[in-house]
Amino acid sequence: MNQSNPIIDVKDEKRKEELQKEKSKTYYPIKVCCVVWDLTDANGDKVIKMIKDHTHKSNAHFMTRVYDSSNYTDDRYEITRLPAFHVYIKGAYNRTFYTNTRPLQHIDECIESYIQRLESKKMKRKRWTTLYASFVLWIKKMAHRETRMERYQREEKEANELNECKKRMEHSVITLSEWN
């Protein structure tokens, strides 16, 4: 009979719950904006509801608004039919898609492109940090090298002075026979 330890099972469940909470707390700065002719159209449409659910599961923001080409340039230049979906990443327009053009994949692609951009920024930051650290290490090494050269020159100068002093002493030493 295989019995599992209930304490370990509870800990594993708590870890899984914590991971899910952490994942759910991470909201991407991606907004999917559903543009419709009338707000009552958005409430009954199953495709719009499916896109809204997928957006929330993907930890992005979803909003619905009425088509207004006088206030929104994206409506004026990008929309060819309704309902349409605008995707904004960090407030900047990214793309427009429609209910029959693989909408869930569009949302996933936007999230993936945002994550890739974040990772590339981290790599650039890491490269600059590594470059800076290498530069600082090189500067320290050069400063240490300079002090070694100065110390070598000083020791060489002291050795020369000592040799000269020995030579002078040899010449100044008088033997006992010379003294008498």
KOLGUSE-538082 format. One record per residue (C-alpha): x, y, z. Coordinates in steps of 0.1 Angstrom, whole numbers, padded with zeros to 4 digits, always signed. Each point is the difference from the previous one (the first is absolute). Example, Ala and Ser with C-alpha at 12.3 -4.5 7.8 and 13.67 -1.06 7.14 Angstrom:
+0123-0045+0078;+0014+0034-0007;
***
This chain:
+0000+0000+0000;+0015+0033-0011;-0010+0029+0022;+0013+0035-0007;+0011+0023+0027;-0029+0025+0006;+0024+0027+0012;+0021-0001-0032;-0032-0001-0022;-0013+0031+0018;+0033+0018-0005;+0001-0009-0037;-0036+0013-0004;+0009+0032+0018;+0030+0005-0023;-0021-0006-0031;-0026+0025+0013;+0028+0026+0007;+0014-0005-0035;-0035+0005-0015;-0005+0031+0021;+0033+0014-0012;-0009-0007-0036;-0034+0016+0004;+0016+0031+0016;+0021+0005-0031;-0020+0022-0023;+0015+0010-0033;-0003+0035-0012;-0020-0013-0029;-0035+0013-0006;-0025-0016-0024;-0027+0024-0010;-0031-0013-0015;-0016+0025-0023;-0037-0005-0008;-0028+0020-0015;-0022-0003+0030;+0008-0013+0035;-0030-0024-0001;+0017-0018-0029;+0030-0009+0022;-0021-0015+0028;-0016-0027-0021;+0029-0010-0023;+0016-0033+0010;+0033+0007-0019;+0005+0033+0018;-0007-0018+0033;+0026-0027-0009;+0026+0027-0009;-0007+0018+0033;+0004-0032+0020;+0032-0008-0018;+0014+0035+0006;-0007-0002+0037;+0015-0035+0002;+0031+0014-0018;+0003+0027+0027;-0007+0029-0024;-0026+0027+0002;-0032+0000-0020;-0024+0028-0007;-0030+0006-0023;-0009+0033-0015;-0022+0015-0028;+0015+0008-0034;+0009+0037-0001;+0021+0011-0030;+0000+0036+0010;+0017-0006+0033;+0022-0030-0008;+0023+0000-0029;+0005-0037+0003;-0037-0004-0007;+0002+0023-0030;+0031-0015-0017;+0001-0037+0011;-0035-0013+0002;-0017-0014-0031;-0029-0018+0017;-0016-0005+0034;+0005-0016+0025;+0038+0008+0000;+0026-0005+0026;+0029+0025+0006;+0031-0012+0019;+0020+0025+0019;+0033-0007+0016;+0011+0025+0027;-0026+0024-0014;+0014-0001-0036;-0021-0015-0028;+0012-0034-0012;-0026-0015-0023;-0036-0005-0009;-0017-0034-0005;-0035-0013-0005;-0020-0029+0012;+0007-0022-0030;+0038+0005-0001;+0013-0023+0027;-0006+0025+0029;+0014-0021+0028;+0033-0005-0018;+0003+0038-0006;-0003+0005+0038;+0026-0027+0007;+0024+0014-0026;-0002+0035+0016;+0007-0015+0034;+0029-0020-0014;+0015+0030-0018;-0003+0021+0032;+0018-0028+0020;+0027-0003-0026;+0005+0038+0001;+0004-0001+0038;+0025-0029-0003;+0021+0019-0026;+0000+0031+0022;+0012-0022+0030;+0028-0014-0022;+0011+0034-0011;+0000+0012+0036;+0020-0031+0009;+0025+0006-0028;+0005+0036+0011;+0004-0011+0036;+0026-0025-0010;+0018+0025-0022;+0000+0026+0028;+0013-0026+0025;+0028-0010-0025;+0009+0036-0005;+0002+0007+0037;+0021-0032+0005;+0024+0011-0028;+0003+0035+0016;+0009-0016+0034;+0025-0023-0016;+0017+0029-0019;+0001+0020+0033;+0015-0030+0018;+0025-0005-0029;+0011+0036+0003;+0006-0003+0037;+0020-0032-0006;+0021+0019-0025;+0005+0028+0024;+0010-0024+0028;+0024-0018-0024;+0017+0033-0009;+0002+0010+0037;+0015-0033+0010;+0025+0002-0029;+0009+0036+0011;+0005-0012+0036;+0022-0029-0012;+0022+0024-0020;+0003+0023+0029;+0010-0029+0023;+0026-0012-0026;+0015+0036-0001;+0001+0001+0038;+0019-0033+0001;+0025+0012-0026;+0006+0032+0021;+0005-0020+0031;+0025-0023-0017;+0020+0030-0010;-0002+0016+0034;+0011-0031+0020;+0035+0004+0012;+0020-0031+0010;+0017-0002+0033;+0035+0000-0016;-0009+0033-0017;-0011+0014+0033;+0033-0004+0017;
***
